[in-house]
Amino acid sequence: MSNSHSVVGSKIKSLRESKLLSIEEISERSGLSKEQIESIENDEHLPSLGPLIKIARALGVRLGTFLDDNDELGPVVCRAEERDSSISFSNGATDARKHMEYHSLAKQKAGRHMEPFIIDIQPSEDRNFKLSAHEGEEFIYVMQGQLEIDYGKQTFILNEGDSIFYDSIVEHHVHGAVGKAAKILAVVYIPF
C-alpha cells in the first residue's frame, strides 16, 4: 500500500470542498502557492510534513486527519506486522529519489496531537535541501544508519542510538548523512 500518499491528496481535496474553501483561500491562509496545493491535491507532488501541517492549519484540522484510518478513543497498539503500509513524502524536491517512507504508528488514534512515525530514509548525494518550519516540537531517535539534521545554521550528525529533540519553528531538514540510509523513530508534536 505504498501508494497511500494518493489518499492524502484526495482527503485534503474533499476536506477543502466540504468546508467550501477555494484553493485561493487555502493558499492565502497557508502561505503556499496555488500550484503547490493543486499538485498536492492531485498527487503530482508528494508533500513534506511542513506544507501538510500548513494545509491542516488552513483547513482547521489536525495533521492526523489526513492520515487517519478510523477513530479510536482508547489506546492504540500498532503491531510490527501492521506497519508495512507507508506514506511517501518527498522533501520538497522534484527528484523522486530523495524521499522517505513514513510508517504511521497511530493512524487509528482519534484527537491526537502527536504523530509517531518510523521513517525509512533513502541515501541521497544531493545536498540542496529546502528547509521547512512549522509550529510544534519533534523528537527523533536513530534506530539504524546515520542521520544529518540541518537546524537553523547548525548541522547535527546522529548515529545509531542517538536522539534529538527540537522546536520545529526553526527551519530544519532531516536526511541521511551523505550516501547513507537511515531508519528513525520520529515523534512530531503539533499544538492545535
Residue, then its C-alpha position, 0 to 999 in steps of 0.5 A: m500500500s505504498n501508494s497511500h500518499s494518493v489518499v492524502g491528496s484526495k482527503i485534503k481535496s474533499l476536506r477543502e470542498s466540504k468546508l467550501l474553501s477555494i484553493e485561493e483561500i487555502s493558499e492565502r491562509s497557508g502561505l503556499s502557492k496555488e500550484q503547490i496545493e493543486s499538485i498536492e491535491n492531485d498527487e503530482h507532488l508528494p508533500s513534506l510534513g511542513p506544507l501538510i501541517k500548513i494545509a491542516r492549519a488552513l483547513g482547521v484540522r489536525l495533521g492526523t486527519f489526513l492520515d487517519d484510518n478510523d477513530e479510536l478513543g482508547p489506546v492504540v497498539c500498532r503491531a510490527e506486522e501492521r506497519d508495512s503500509s507507508i506514506s511517501f513524502s518527498n522533501g520538497a524536491t522534484d527528484a523522486r529519489k530523495h524521499m522517505e517512507y513514513h510508517s504511521l504508528a497511530k493512524q487509528k488514534a482519534g484527537r491526537h496531537m502527536e504523530p509517531f512515525i518510523i521513517d525509512i530514509q533513502p541515501s541521497e548525494d544531493r545536498n540542496f535541501k529546502l528547509s521547512a518550519h512549522e509550529g510544534e516540537e519533534f523528537i527523533y531517535v536513530m534506530q539504524g544508519q546515520l542521520e544529518i539534521d540541518y537546524g537553523k545554521q547548525t548541522f547535527i550528525l546522529n548515529e545509531g542510538d542517538s536522539i534529538f529533540y527540537d522546536s520545529i519553528v526553526e527551519h530544519h531538514v532531516h536526511g541521511a548523512v551523505g550516501k547513507a540510509a537511515k531508519i528513525l523513530a520520529v515523534v512530531y508534536i503539533p499544538f492545535 
